[in-house]
Amino acid sequence: KGAVEIQQIFRSRVRFRALTLQEIQRYVVTGECYDKAGGYGIQGEGVALVEEVQGSYTNVIGLPLKETLELLKAQGVI
């Protein structure tokens, strides 16, 4: 079976709660923000900063798992 390329865009929105300067400074001190796109890790301590996620939570982390599985199933890969 030949290779197939599929492109799909999945959009997720993250809304932070109102943060105090002290809360931001406490988070920065954890060091978690330094190696994350967007400067926070929702899969770690950064989850405490978030008020709402619209869309795929796993997309915010880096790979929309449910949506990827649906695409693979639609192609008969799994």
C-alpha positions, -999 to +999 in steps of 0.1 A: +000+000+000+014+034-009+021+062+014-007+088+020-002+123+034-030+137+054-030+172+068-055+184+094-056+214+117-070+211+152-075+242+172-076+244+209-081+275+230-067+279+265-079+306+289-059+314+320-076+325+352-067+359+366-032+355+381-014+375+407+022+386+403+031+362+431+014+333+414+033+340+382+066+343+400+060+310+419+054+293+386+085+308+370+106+295+399+095+259+392+114+262+359+087+243+341+080+273+318+115+273+302+112+243+279+075+247+269+060+263+238+038+291+252+058+292+285+036+269+305+030+231+308-006+223+312+004+187+319+023+198+349+021+225+375+008+249+348-026+233+350-032+254+381-030+285+359-057+274+335-094+282+338-107+266+307-097+246+277-118+247+245-110+218+222-086+190+226-066+189+259-040+166+243-036+190+214-025+217+240+001+192+252+013+186+217-006+158+198-044+156+195-047+119+203-084+113+198-084+133+165-053+115+153-068+081+160-099+091+141-079+101+111-060+068+112-092+048+115-107+067+086-077+057+065-080+020+076-046+021+093-060+010+126 
